[in-house]
Amino acid sequence: MALTPETEAQILRSYHAERWPVGTIARHLHVHRDSVARVLGQAGLPRLGPSLRPSGIDPYLPFILQTLERFPGLRASRLYDMVKARGYGGRPDHFRHLIARHRPRPKAEAYLRLRSLPAEQMQVDWGHFDHLQIGQARRPLMAFVAVLSWSRQIFLRFYLGAHMENFLRGHLGAFVAWGGCPRVALYDNLKSAVLEREGSVIRFNPTLLAMAGHYRFEPRPVAVARGNEKGRVERAIRYIRDAFFAGRAFTDLEDLNAQADAWVLGAAGDRRCPEDETLSVREAFAQERASLLALPPNAFPTDEIRAVTAGKTPYVRFDLNDYSIPHTCVARTLTVAASPREVRILDAQTVVATHVRSYDRRQQIEQDGHIDALTDHKREARAHRGTDQLIKAIPISRTLLAQATERGEPLARTVRALAELRTTYGATQLEAAIHRALARGAPHPNAVRLALEQQRQANDKPPPLPIALPEHVRRRDVPVRPHNLNAYDHLMESDDEQR
């Protein structure tokens, strides 16, 4: 809290006229002793009357001042160790308090007020506005803010994350909203713009350079620790926090962006333009719009492109969720192209699936056609497996199945019926029955069953009673060879001889 002029005057009078120590002044005026020391240091007046009693640090002050002149940022703890090794016996907390008085202060720097021409420059930055809980996912709410330096026209768009694709989408949205592009874009050292910086040597993000070449603007980073060079966008973010976001209710991200667009066109456009007090921001932007660079006919691509690997299941994982794919695309590398609302999955240049994007987590986003096709494929595979087993055991069944299919009979049902008859009557009898059914021109399981029943009745055999046993039980049902019991007869003969 800043001290009032009356309090500062009372501190100076108590110290110089009444000769109160700093602690006494702080206690009676209910202020911190550092505030008292700051007021006295800013006044720069020597204390009247006899000098203070000498301090234990006085013999070491020349060494301390010389060291701080060479290393202004040296910590007090390290300086204390150096002075203690030279004989200082004071406590470290008191030493830290004394060093704060002697540490050199940086000189105040004056800045020129930077001015720009209409359509010459925009300033870009991200602002963090807490988080959004979407289902099980907690995502950062980031605001992309771009400001035209002359008219102070704001573009505001909220995204769920500050990754590179959203950074590009923010630029594209600003250019479309403004109807043109300024000639220069100012950035600080955010990773979306500057990948590496060593002094004046800068390595820009190649994707940003590609966009700059597409729209013909110059990306330009500001100097390190020079907030005045990008103050327009920083003040705009503070203005957005206080005038727009504070206390605002919204249902989802789309609703928040709709309210942001209305606010930018309304209240934010009504404020005075600092470059020309006679104009509002809306009026100044109307004049600046005509000087912006024209946009190219095609927009710069801003989709997220990711290589994903499909495993054994018909899904690929992207942004914390699983998206279904056709079962024919499993066990290969695919490409995901995602916009804010849509996720497309490509196999080379072919789009194999399109989904609505989900910002939740651990969700399975499916298309019914993908799962149904896999189910049908599995069912057909089982039918083909049964067909192969039947034809391998009874070759003549191939002819019956072909003729039944030509008549429109379901293949799977026919194979299943013949397999049941084979289990009940055996392969030999079933083969003979199939021959008789084909000879009668009736390729149908019912004709085969009738032939088997006629053969059974002709042989005067009882009807078979099928017993449904699991496969593993039938596999264990093997014949047991009886043992020779002659050894027991020899034992009995031995007992009779002993008697």
The 8 nearest C-alpha neighbors of each residue, nearest first, counted from 0:
[[1, 2, 3, 34, 30, 31, 29, 6],
 [2, 0, 3, 34, 4, 6, 7, 30],
 [3, 1, 6, 0, 4, 7, 5, 34],
 [2, 4, 6, 5, 7, 1, 8, 0],
 [5, 3, 7, 6, 8, 2, 9, 1],
 [4, 6, 8, 3, 7, 9, 2, 10],
 [7, 5, 9, 3, 8, 4, 10, 2],
 [6, 8, 10, 4, 9, 5, 11, 3],
 [9, 7, 5, 11, 10, 6, 4, 12],
 [8, 10, 6, 12, 7, 11, 13, 5],
 [11, 9, 7, 13, 8, 12, 14, 6],
 [10, 12, 8, 14, 9, 13, 15, 7],
 [11, 13, 9, 16, 15, 14, 10, 8],
 [14, 12, 17, 10, 11, 19, 16, 15],
 [13, 15, 18, 19, 11, 12, 17, 16],
 [14, 16, 46, 18, 12, 47, 13, 17],
 [17, 15, 12, 18, 13, 14, 47, 11],
 [16, 18, 13, 19, 14, 15, 12, 20],
 [19, 17, 14, 15, 16, 13, 20, 47],
 [18, 20, 14, 17, 13, 23, 24, 21],
 [21, 19, 23, 22, 18, 24, 14, 13],
 [20, 22, 24, 23, 25, 32, 19, 35],
 [21, 23, 25, 24, 20, 32, 26, 19],
 [24, 22, 26, 20, 25, 21, 27, 19],
 [23, 25, 21, 27, 22, 26, 28, 19],
 [26, 24, 30, 22, 32, 28, 23, 31],
 [27, 25, 23, 29, 24, 28, 22, 30],
 [26, 28, 24, 29, 25, 23, 30, 22],
 [27, 29, 25, 30, 26, 24, 6, 10],
 [30, 28, 26, 27, 25, 31, 24, 32],
 [31, 29, 25, 28, 32, 34, 26, 35],
 [32, 30, 34, 33, 25, 35, 29, 26],
 [31, 33, 35, 25, 34, 22, 36, 21],
 [32, 34, 36, 35, 31, 37, 30, 25],
 [35, 33, 37, 31, 32, 36, 38, 30],
 [34, 36, 32, 38, 33, 37, 39, 25],
 [37, 35, 33, 39, 34, 38, 40, 32],
 [36, 38, 34, 40, 35, 39, 33, 41],
 [39, 37, 41, 35, 40, 36, 42, 34],
 [40, 38, 36, 42, 37, 41, 35, 43],
 [39, 41, 37, 43, 42, 38, 36, 44],
 [40, 42, 38, 43, 39, 37, 36, 44],
 [43, 41, 39, 40, 44, 38, 11, 37],
 [42, 44, 40, 41, 39, 45, 38, 46],
 [43, 45, 42, 46, 39, 40, 15, 41],
 [46, 44, 47, 43, 15, 42, 39, 48],
 [45, 47, 15, 44, 48, 14, 50, 18],
 [48, 46, 15, 45, 49, 16, 18, 50],
 [47, 49, 50, 46, 18, 15, 16, 51],
 [50, 48, 51, 47, 46, 52, 18, 45],
 [51, 49, 48, 52, 46, 47, 53, 45],
 [52, 50, 53, 49, 54, 46, 48, 20],
 [51, 53, 50, 54, 49, 55, 57, 20],
 [52, 54, 51, 55, 57, 50, 56, 58],
 [55, 53, 56, 57, 52, 58, 51, 97],
 [54, 56, 57, 53, 58, 89, 87, 88],
 [55, 57, 54, 59, 58, 60, 87, 94],
 [56, 58, 60, 59, 54, 55, 53, 61],
 [59, 57, 56, 60, 55, 61, 54, 62],
 [60, 58, 57, 56, 62, 61, 63, 82],
 [59, 61, 63, 57, 62, 58, 64, 56],
 [62, 60, 64, 63, 59, 65, 58, 57],
 [61, 63, 65, 60, 59, 64, 66, 82],
 [64, 62, 60, 66, 65, 61, 67, 59],
 [65, 63, 67, 61, 66, 62, 60, 68],
 [64, 66, 68, 62, 63, 67, 61, 69],
 [67, 65, 63, 69, 68, 64, 70, 62],
 [68, 66, 71, 70, 64, 69, 65, 63],
 [67, 69, 65, 66, 70, 71, 64, 103],
 [68, 70, 66, 67, 71, 65, 64, 72],
 [71, 69, 67, 72, 73, 68, 66, 65],
 [72, 70, 67, 73, 68, 69, 103, 102],
 [71, 73, 70, 74, 67, 102, 75, 69],
 [74, 72, 70, 71, 75, 67, 78, 77],
 [73, 75, 76, 77, 72, 78, 79, 71],
 [74, 76, 78, 77, 95, 79, 73, 98],
 [77, 75, 79, 74, 78, 80, 91, 95],
 [76, 78, 80, 79, 74, 75, 81, 73],
 [77, 79, 75, 81, 80, 76, 82, 74],
 [80, 78, 76, 82, 77, 81, 83, 75],
 [81, 79, 83, 77, 78, 82, 84, 76],
 [80, 82, 78, 84, 79, 83, 77, 85],
 [83, 81, 85, 79, 84, 80, 87, 78],
 [84, 82, 87, 80, 86, 85, 81, 79],
 [83, 85, 81, 82, 86, 80, 87, 79],
 [86, 84, 82, 83, 87, 81, 59, 80],
 [85, 87, 83, 84, 88, 82, 59, 81],
 [86, 88, 83, 82, 89, 85, 84, 56],
 [89, 87, 86, 83, 90, 55, 82, 56],
 [90, 88, 87, 91, 94, 55, 93, 56],
 [89, 91, 93, 92, 94, 88, 95, 79],
 [90, 92, 94, 93, 95, 89, 79, 76],
 [93, 91, 95, 94, 90, 96, 89, 97],
 [94, 92, 96, 95, 91, 90, 97, 89],
 [93, 95, 91, 97, 96, 92, 98, 90],
 [96, 94, 92, 98, 93, 97, 75, 91],
 [97, 95, 93, 94, 99, 98, 92, 100],
 [96, 98, 94, 99, 95, 100, 93, 101],
 [97, 99, 95, 101, 100, 96, 102, 94],
 [100, 98, 97, 96, 102, 101, 95, 75],
 [101, 99, 98, 97, 102, 96, 36, 103],
 [100, 102, 98, 99, 103, 97, 64, 63],
 [101, 103, 99, 100, 98, 104, 67, 71],
 [104, 102, 101, 105, 71, 67, 68, 100],
 [103, 105, 106, 102, 71, 101, 107, 100],
 [106, 104, 107, 103, 108, 71, 102, 72],
 [105, 107, 108, 104, 103, 109, 102, 71],
 [106, 108, 105, 109, 104, 110, 103, 111],
 [109, 107, 106, 110, 105, 111, 225, 227],
 [108, 110, 107, 111, 106, 112, 227, 225],
 [111, 109, 112, 108, 227, 113, 228, 225],
 [112, 110, 113, 109, 227, 114, 228, 108],
 [111, 113, 110, 114, 227, 228, 109, 115],
 [114, 112, 111, 115, 228, 227, 110, 148],
 [113, 115, 112, 116, 149, 148, 274, 111],
 [116, 114, 149, 119, 148, 117, 113, 120],
 [115, 117, 119, 149, 118, 114, 120, 148],
 [116, 118, 287, 119, 149, 115, 290, 150],
 [119, 117, 181, 291, 290, 287, 120, 116],
 [118, 120, 182, 116, 117, 181, 183, 115],
 [121, 119, 183, 181, 148, 184, 118, 182],
 [120, 122, 147, 184, 148, 146, 185, 183],
 [121, 123, 185, 146, 145, 232, 184, 229],
 [124, 122, 145, 186, 144, 185, 232, 121],
 [123, 125, 144, 143, 145, 186, 232, 126],
 [124, 126, 143, 142, 144, 141, 127, 123],
 [127, 125, 142, 141, 128, 236, 143, 124],
 [126, 128, 141, 129, 140, 142, 125, 139],
 [129, 127, 140, 141, 126, 130, 142, 139],
 [128, 130, 140, 127, 139, 131, 141, 138],
 [131, 129, 139, 140, 138, 137, 128, 132],
 [130, 132, 138, 137, 140, 133, 139, 129],
 [131, 133, 137, 136, 134, 138, 130, 135],
 [134, 132, 136, 359, 135, 131, 137, 358],
 [133, 135, 359, 136, 132, 360, 137, 358],
 [134, 136, 360, 359, 133, 137, 132, 361],
 [137, 135, 359, 133, 360, 134, 132, 138],
 [138, 136, 132, 131, 133, 130, 135, 139],
 [137, 139, 131, 130, 159, 136, 132, 140],
 [140, 138, 130, 160, 159, 141, 131, 129],
 [141, 139, 130, 159, 128, 129, 158, 131],
 [140, 142, 127, 158, 157, 126, 160, 128],
 [143, 141, 157, 126, 156, 125, 144, 158],
 [142, 144, 125, 156, 155, 169, 157, 124],
 [145, 143, 155, 124, 154, 123, 142, 125],
 [144, 146, 123, 154, 122, 153, 121, 232],
 [147, 145, 153, 122, 121, 152, 151, 232],
 [148, 146, 121, 151, 152, 149, 150, 120],
 [147, 149, 121, 151, 120, 146, 150, 115],
 [150, 148, 117, 151, 147, 115, 116, 274],
 [149, 151, 283, 284, 152, 280, 147, 148],
 [152, 150, 147, 148, 146, 149, 153, 280],
 [153, 151, 147, 150, 146, 280, 284, 154],
 [154, 152, 146, 145, 151, 155, 263, 147],
 [153, 155, 145, 173, 144, 146, 156, 152],
 [156, 154, 144, 143, 153, 259, 142, 157],
 [155, 157, 143, 142, 256, 158, 169, 154],
 [156, 158, 142, 141, 143, 256, 140, 155],
 [159, 157, 141, 160, 140, 142, 156, 165],
 [160, 158, 140, 139, 138, 141, 157, 161],
 [159, 161, 139, 158, 141, 162, 140, 138],
 [160, 162, 165, 141, 166, 163, 159, 158],
 [163, 161, 165, 164, 160, 166, 191, 159],
 [162, 164, 166, 165, 191, 167, 161, 206],
 [163, 165, 167, 166, 301, 162, 303, 168],
 [166, 164, 168, 167, 163, 162, 169, 161],
 [165, 167, 163, 169, 164, 168, 162, 161],
 [166, 168, 164, 170, 169, 165, 301, 171],
 [169, 167, 165, 171, 170, 166, 172, 301],
 [168, 170, 172, 166, 167, 171, 143, 165],
 [171, 169, 173, 167, 168, 172, 174, 166],
 [170, 172, 168, 174, 173, 169, 175, 167],
 [173, 171, 169, 175, 170, 174, 168, 176],
 [174, 172, 176, 170, 171, 175, 154, 177],
 [175, 173, 177, 171, 179, 180, 176, 172],
 [174, 176, 178, 172, 173, 177, 171, 179],
 [177, 175, 173, 174, 178, 172, 154, 179],
 [178, 176, 174, 179, 175, 173, 288, 180],
 [177, 179, 175, 176, 174, 288, 180, 294],
 [180, 178, 291, 293, 292, 174, 177, 294],
 [179, 181, 292, 291, 174, 182, 293, 294],
 [182, 180, 118, 291, 119, 120, 183, 292],
 [181, 183, 216, 119, 120, 217, 180, 118],
 [184, 182, 120, 217, 216, 181, 218, 119],
 [183, 185, 218, 121, 122, 120, 219, 217],
 [186, 184, 122, 219, 220, 123, 218, 121],
 [187, 185, 220, 123, 221, 219, 122, 188],
 [186, 188, 221, 220, 189, 185, 124, 222],
 [187, 189, 193, 190, 186, 192, 220, 221],
 [188, 190, 191, 187, 192, 193, 186, 194],
 [191, 189, 193, 192, 194, 188, 204, 195],
 [190, 192, 189, 163, 193, 204, 166, 194],
 [191, 193, 204, 190, 189, 203, 207, 194],
 [194, 192, 203, 190, 188, 204, 195, 202],
 [195, 193, 190, 204, 203, 202, 192, 196],
 [196, 194, 202, 193, 201, 197, 203, 190],
 [195, 197, 201, 200, 198, 202, 194, 193],
 [198, 196, 200, 199, 201, 195, 202, 194],
 [197, 199, 200, 196, 201, 223, 222, 195],
 [198, 200, 197, 201, 196, 222, 223, 202],
 [201, 199, 197, 198, 196, 202, 195, 203],
 [202, 200, 196, 195, 199, 203, 197, 193],
 [201, 203, 195, 194, 193, 196, 204, 200],
 [204, 202, 193, 194, 192, 205, 201, 208],
 [203, 205, 192, 207, 206, 194, 193, 191],
 [206, 204, 208, 207, 203, 209, 202, 192],
 [207, 205, 209, 208, 204, 210, 163, 203],
 [206, 208, 210, 209, 204, 205, 211, 192],
 [207, 209, 211, 205, 206, 210, 212, 204],
 [210, 208, 206, 212, 207, 211, 205, 213],
 [209, 211, 213, 207, 212, 208, 214, 206],
 [212, 210, 208, 216, 214, 213, 215, 209],
 [211, 213, 215, 209, 210, 214, 208, 216],
 [212, 214, 210, 211, 215, 209, 299, 295],
 [213, 215, 211, 212, 216, 210, 294, 295],
 [216, 214, 212, 211, 213, 217, 182, 292],
 [217, 215, 182, 211, 183, 214, 218, 181],
 [216, 218, 183, 184, 182, 219, 211, 215],
 [219, 217, 184, 183, 185, 216, 220, 211],
 [218, 220, 185, 184, 217, 186, 221, 183],
 [221, 219, 186, 187, 185, 222, 218, 188],
 [222, 220, 187, 186, 228, 185, 223, 219],
 [221, 223, 225, 224, 220, 187, 228, 226],
 [222, 224, 225, 221, 187, 188, 226, 220],
 [225, 223, 226, 222, 221, 227, 187, 228],
 [226, 224, 227, 223, 222, 228, 221, 229],
 [225, 227, 228, 229, 230, 224, 223, 233],
 [226, 228, 230, 225, 229, 110, 113, 231],
 [229, 227, 226, 230, 225, 221, 113, 222],
 [230, 228, 227, 226, 231, 232, 122, 233],
 [229, 231, 227, 233, 232, 226, 228, 234],
 [230, 232, 234, 233, 229, 235, 148, 146],
 [231, 233, 235, 234, 230, 122, 146, 229],
 [234, 232, 230, 236, 235, 231, 237, 229],
 [235, 233, 237, 231, 232, 236, 230, 238],
 [234, 236, 232, 238, 233, 237, 239, 231],
 [237, 235, 239, 233, 238, 234, 232, 240],
 [236, 238, 234, 240, 239, 235, 241, 233],
 [237, 239, 235, 241, 236, 240, 242, 234],
 [240, 238, 236, 243, 242, 237, 241, 235],
 [241, 239, 244, 237, 238, 245, 243, 242],
 [242, 240, 238, 239, 245, 243, 237, 244],
 [241, 243, 239, 238, 240, 244, 245, 237],
 [244, 242, 239, 240, 245, 241, 247, 262],
 [243, 245, 240, 247, 239, 246, 241, 242],
 [244, 246, 241, 247, 240, 243, 242, 239],
 [245, 247, 244, 248, 243, 241, 242, 240],
 [248, 246, 244, 245, 249, 243, 255, 258],
 [249, 247, 246, 250, 255, 244, 245, 254],
 [250, 248, 255, 251, 254, 247, 252, 258],
 [249, 251, 254, 248, 252, 255, 253, 247],
 [252, 250, 254, 253, 249, 255, 131, 256],
 [251, 253, 255, 254, 256, 250, 157, 158],
 [252, 254, 256, 255, 251, 257, 250, 258],
 [253, 255, 257, 251, 252, 256, 249, 250],
 [256, 254, 252, 258, 257, 253, 249, 259],
 [257, 255, 259, 253, 258, 254, 156, 260],
 [258, 256, 254, 260, 259, 255, 253, 261],
 [257, 259, 261, 255, 256, 260, 262, 254],
 [258, 260, 256, 262, 257, 261, 263, 255],
 [261, 259, 263, 257, 262, 258, 256, 264],
 [260, 262, 258, 264, 259, 263, 265, 257],
 [261, 263, 265, 259, 264, 260, 266, 267],
 [264, 262, 267, 260, 265, 261, 268, 259],
 [263, 265, 261, 262, 268, 260, 267, 266],
 [266, 264, 262, 268, 263, 267, 261, 269],
 [265, 267, 269, 268, 262, 263, 264, 270],
 [268, 266, 263, 269, 265, 270, 262, 264],
 [267, 269, 281, 280, 266, 265, 264, 270],
 [270, 268, 266, 267, 279, 280, 265, 281],
 [269, 271, 279, 268, 267, 280, 272, 266],
 [272, 270, 279, 280, 276, 278, 273, 269],
 [271, 273, 280, 279, 275, 274, 276, 278],
 [274, 272, 275, 276, 271, 150, 151, 149],
 [275, 273, 272, 276, 149, 150, 114, 278],
 [274, 276, 277, 272, 273, 278, 271, 283],
 [277, 275, 278, 272, 273, 271, 274, 279],
 [276, 278, 275, 279, 271, 272, 274, 273],
 [279, 277, 276, 275, 272, 282, 283, 271],
 [278, 280, 271, 272, 282, 281, 270, 269],
 [279, 281, 272, 268, 283, 282, 150, 271],
 [280, 282, 268, 284, 279, 283, 285, 269],
 [283, 281, 285, 279, 284, 280, 278, 286],
 [284, 282, 280, 150, 286, 285, 281, 278],
 [283, 285, 287, 281, 150, 286, 282, 288],
 [286, 284, 282, 288, 283, 287, 281, 289],
 [285, 287, 283, 284, 288, 289, 282, 290],
 [288, 286, 284, 117, 289, 290, 285, 118],
 [287, 289, 285, 290, 291, 286, 284, 177],
 [288, 290, 287, 291, 286, 285, 118, 292],
 [291, 289, 288, 287, 118, 292, 117, 286],
 [292, 290, 179, 118, 180, 181, 288, 289],
 [291, 293, 180, 179, 181, 294, 290, 182],
 [294, 292, 179, 291, 295, 180, 178, 214],
 [293, 295, 179, 292, 296, 214, 180, 178],
 [296, 294, 297, 293, 214, 298, 213, 299],
 [297, 295, 294, 298, 293, 299, 214, 213],
 [298, 296, 295, 299, 294, 300, 213, 214],
 [297, 299, 300, 296, 295, 171, 294, 213],
 [298, 300, 301, 210, 297, 213, 171, 214],
 [301, 299, 302, 298, 167, 168, 210, 297],
 [300, 302, 164, 168, 167, 299, 303, 338],
 [303, 301, 338, 337, 336, 300, 304, 164],
 [302, 304, 337, 336, 164, 305, 338, 301],
 [305, 303, 336, 335, 302, 337, 334, 306],
 [304, 306, 335, 334, 307, 303, 336, 317],
 [305, 307, 334, 333, 335, 332, 304, 308],
 [308, 306, 333, 332, 334, 305, 315, 309],
 [309, 307, 332, 331, 333, 310, 315, 306],
 [308, 310, 330, 329, 315, 331, 332, 314],
 [309, 311, 330, 312, 329, 308, 331, 313],
 [310, 312, 329, 330, 313, 309, 314, 326],
 [311, 313, 310, 314, 329, 309, 326, 330],
 [314, 312, 324, 326, 323, 329, 325, 311],
 [315, 313, 323, 322, 324, 312, 321, 309],
 [316, 314, 309, 322, 321, 323, 307, 317],
 [317, 315, 321, 320, 322, 319, 314, 318],
 [316, 318, 320, 319, 321, 315, 322, 307],
 [317, 319, 320, 316, 358, 360, 321, 357],
 [318, 320, 360, 317, 361, 316, 321, 359],
 [321, 319, 361, 362, 360, 317, 316, 318],
 [322, 320, 316, 363, 315, 314, 362, 364],
 [321, 323, 364, 314, 315, 363, 365, 316],
 [324, 322, 314, 365, 313, 364, 366, 315],
 [323, 325, 313, 314, 352, 369, 326, 322],
 [326, 324, 369, 327, 328, 313, 323, 351],
 [327, 325, 313, 328, 329, 373, 324, 369],
 [326, 328, 325, 329, 324, 313, 373, 330],
 [329, 327, 326, 325, 331, 330, 324, 309],
 [328, 330, 309, 331, 326, 310, 311, 327],
 [331, 329, 310, 309, 311, 328, 308, 332],
 [330, 332, 309, 329, 308, 333, 328, 310],
 [333, 331, 308, 307, 309, 306, 334, 330],
 [332, 334, 346, 307, 306, 345, 308, 331],
 [335, 333, 306, 345, 305, 344, 307, 346],
 [334, 336, 344, 305, 304, 343, 337, 306],
 [337, 335, 304, 343, 303, 302, 342, 344],
 [338, 336, 342, 303, 302, 341, 343, 335],
 [337, 339, 302, 341, 340, 342, 303, 336],
 [338, 340, 341, 337, 356, 302, 342, 165],
 [341, 339, 356, 338, 355, 342, 337, 357],
 [342, 340, 355, 356, 338, 337, 354, 339],
 [341, 343, 337, 354, 356, 353, 336, 355],
 [344, 342, 353, 336, 335, 352, 337, 354],
 [343, 345, 335, 352, 334, 350, 351, 353],
 [346, 344, 350, 334, 349, 351, 347, 333],
 [345, 347, 333, 349, 348, 350, 334, 351],
 [346, 348, 349, 345, 333, 334, 350, 332],
 [349, 347, 346, 345, 350, 334, 351, 344],
 [350, 348, 346, 345, 347, 351, 344, 352],
 [349, 351, 345, 344, 352, 346, 348, 343],
 [350, 352, 345, 344, 349, 346, 324, 325],
 [353, 351, 344, 350, 343, 324, 354, 345],
 [354, 352, 343, 342, 344, 355, 341, 351],
 [355, 353, 342, 341, 356, 343, 352, 364],
 [354, 356, 341, 340, 342, 357, 353, 364],
 [357, 355, 341, 340, 342, 354, 358, 339],
 [356, 358, 359, 355, 320, 360, 364, 340],
 [359, 357, 360, 133, 356, 136, 318, 319],
 [358, 360, 136, 134, 357, 133, 135, 362],
 [359, 361, 319, 320, 136, 362, 135, 358],
 [362, 360, 320, 319, 363, 359, 321, 135],
 [361, 363, 320, 360, 321, 364, 359, 319],
 [364, 362, 321, 322, 365, 320, 361, 323],
 [363, 365, 322, 321, 362, 323, 366, 354],
 [366, 364, 323, 322, 363, 367, 369, 370],
 [365, 367, 368, 369, 323, 370, 364, 354],
 [368, 366, 370, 369, 371, 365, 372, 323],
 [367, 369, 371, 366, 370, 372, 325, 373],
 [370, 368, 325, 372, 367, 366, 371, 324],
 [369, 371, 373, 372, 367, 368, 374, 366],
 [372, 370, 374, 368, 373, 369, 367, 375],
 [371, 373, 375, 369, 374, 370, 368, 376],
 [372, 374, 376, 370, 371, 375, 326, 377],
 [375, 373, 371, 377, 376, 372, 378, 370],
 [376, 374, 378, 372, 377, 373, 379, 371],
 [375, 377, 373, 379, 374, 378, 372, 380],
 [378, 376, 380, 374, 375, 379, 373, 381],
 [377, 379, 375, 381, 380, 376, 374, 382],
 [380, 378, 382, 376, 381, 377, 375, 383],
 [379, 381, 377, 383, 378, 382, 376, 384],
 [380, 382, 384, 378, 379, 383, 377, 385],
 [381, 383, 379, 385, 380, 411, 384, 386],
 [384, 382, 386, 380, 385, 381, 379, 387],
 [383, 385, 381, 387, 382, 386, 380, 388],
 [384, 386, 388, 382, 383, 387, 389, 381],
 [387, 385, 383, 389, 384, 388, 414, 390],
 [386, 388, 384, 390, 385, 389, 391, 383],
 [387, 389, 391, 385, 386, 390, 392, 384],
 [388, 390, 386, 392, 391, 387, 393, 385],
 [391, 389, 394, 393, 387, 392, 388, 396],
 [390, 392, 388, 389, 393, 394, 387, 386],
 [391, 393, 389, 390, 388, 394, 426, 387],
 [394, 392, 390, 395, 396, 391, 389, 430],
 [393, 395, 390, 396, 397, 391, 392, 389],
 [396, 394, 397, 393, 398, 430, 399, 390],
 [395, 397, 399, 394, 398, 393, 390, 400],
 [398, 396, 400, 395, 399, 390, 394, 401],
 [399, 397, 401, 396, 400, 395, 402, 394],
 [400, 398, 396, 442, 402, 401, 397, 403],
 [399, 401, 403, 397, 398, 402, 404, 396],
 [400, 402, 398, 404, 399, 403, 397, 405],
 [403, 401, 405, 399, 404, 400, 442, 398],
 [404, 402, 400, 406, 408, 405, 442, 401],
 [405, 403, 407, 408, 401, 406, 402, 400],
 [404, 406, 402, 403, 407, 401, 408, 400],
 [405, 407, 403, 404, 408, 402, 442, 401],
 [408, 406, 404, 405, 409, 403, 410, 402],
 [407, 409, 404, 403, 406, 410, 413, 405],
 [410, 408, 412, 411, 413, 407, 404, 403],
 [409, 411, 413, 412, 414, 408, 404, 400],
 [410, 412, 414, 382, 413, 409, 415, 379],
 [413, 411, 415, 409, 414, 410, 416, 408],
 [414, 412, 410, 416, 415, 411, 417, 409],
 [415, 413, 411, 417, 412, 416, 418, 386],
 [414, 416, 412, 418, 413, 417, 411, 419],
 [417, 415, 413, 419, 418, 414, 412, 444],
 [418, 416, 420, 414, 419, 415, 421, 413],
 [417, 419, 421, 415, 416, 420, 414, 422],
 [418, 420, 422, 416, 421, 417, 423, 415],
 [421, 419, 417, 423, 422, 418, 424, 416],
 [420, 422, 425, 418, 419, 426, 424, 423],
 [421, 423, 419, 420, 425, 424, 418, 465],
 [424, 422, 420, 421, 465, 425, 419, 463],
 [425, 423, 421, 420, 422, 428, 429, 426],
 [424, 426, 421, 427, 422, 428, 423, 429],
 [425, 427, 429, 421, 428, 430, 393, 424],
 [428, 426, 430, 429, 425, 431, 424, 393],
 [427, 429, 431, 430, 426, 425, 424, 432],
 [430, 428, 432, 426, 431, 427, 421, 433],
 [429, 431, 433, 427, 432, 428, 426, 393],
 [432, 430, 434, 428, 429, 433, 435, 427],
 [431, 433, 429, 435, 450, 434, 447, 430],
 [434, 432, 436, 430, 435, 431, 447, 437],
 [433, 435, 431, 437, 432, 436, 438, 430],
 [436, 434, 438, 432, 433, 437, 439, 431],
 [437, 435, 433, 439, 441, 438, 434, 447],
 [438, 436, 440, 434, 439, 435, 442, 441],
 [437, 439, 435, 436, 440, 434, 441, 433],
 [438, 440, 436, 437, 441, 435, 442, 434],
 [441, 439, 437, 438, 442, 436, 435, 443],
 [440, 442, 436, 439, 443, 437, 446, 438],
 [443, 441, 399, 403, 437, 436, 402, 440],
 [442, 444, 446, 445, 441, 403, 447, 399],
 [443, 445, 447, 446, 448, 416, 417, 413],
 [446, 444, 448, 447, 443, 449, 450, 442],
 [447, 445, 449, 443, 444, 448, 436, 441],
 [448, 446, 444, 450, 445, 432, 449, 433],
 [447, 449, 445, 451, 446, 450, 444, 452],
 [450, 448, 446, 452, 451, 447, 445, 453],
 [449, 451, 453, 447, 432, 448, 452, 454],
 [450, 452, 448, 454, 449, 453, 432, 455],
 [453, 451, 455, 449, 454, 450, 456, 448],
 [454, 452, 450, 456, 455, 451, 457, 449],
 [453, 455, 457, 451, 452, 456, 450, 458],
 [456, 454, 452, 458, 457, 453, 460, 459],
 [455, 457, 459, 453, 458, 454, 452, 460],
 [458, 456, 454, 459, 455, 453, 460, 452],
 [457, 459, 455, 456, 460, 454, 453, 461],
 [460, 458, 456, 457, 455, 461, 454, 462],
 [461, 459, 455, 458, 456, 462, 457, 463],
 [460, 462, 463, 459, 455, 456, 464, 458],
 [463, 461, 464, 460, 455, 452, 456, 459],
 [464, 462, 465, 461, 423, 424, 460, 455],
 [463, 465, 466, 462, 423, 461, 467, 424],
 [466, 464, 423, 463, 467, 422, 424, 419],
 [467, 465, 468, 464, 423, 463, 422, 469],
 [466, 468, 465, 469, 470, 473, 422, 464],
 [469, 467, 466, 473, 472, 470, 471, 465],
 [470, 468, 472, 471, 473, 467, 474, 466],
 [469, 471, 473, 472, 474, 468, 475, 467],
 [470, 472, 474, 473, 469, 475, 468, 476],
 [473, 471, 475, 474, 469, 470, 468, 476],
 [474, 472, 476, 470, 475, 471, 468, 469],
 [473, 475, 471, 472, 476, 470, 477, 469],
 [474, 476, 472, 473, 477, 471, 470, 478],
 [477, 475, 473, 474, 472, 478, 471, 479],
 [476, 478, 475, 479, 474, 473, 480, 472],
 [479, 477, 480, 476, 475, 481, 474, 473],
 [478, 480, 481, 477, 476, 482, 475, 483],
 [479, 481, 478, 482, 483, 477, 484, 476],
 [482, 480, 479, 483, 484, 478, 485, 477],
 [481, 483, 484, 480, 485, 479, 486, 487],
 [484, 482, 485, 481, 486, 487, 480, 488],
 [485, 483, 486, 487, 482, 488, 481, 489],
 [486, 484, 488, 487, 483, 489, 490, 482],
 [485, 487, 489, 484, 488, 490, 483, 491],
 [486, 488, 490, 485, 489, 484, 491, 492],
 [489, 487, 491, 485, 490, 486, 492, 484],
 [490, 488, 492, 486, 491, 487, 493, 485],
 [489, 491, 487, 493, 488, 492, 494, 486],
 [490, 492, 488, 494, 489, 493, 487, 495],
 [493, 491, 489, 495, 494, 490, 488, 496],
 [494, 492, 490, 496, 491, 495, 489, 497],
 [493, 495, 491, 497, 492, 496, 490, 498],
 [496, 494, 492, 498, 497, 493, 491, 490],
 [495, 497, 493, 498, 494, 492, 491, 490],
 [498, 496, 494, 495, 493, 492, 491, 490],
 [497, 495, 496, 494, 493, 492, 491, 490]]
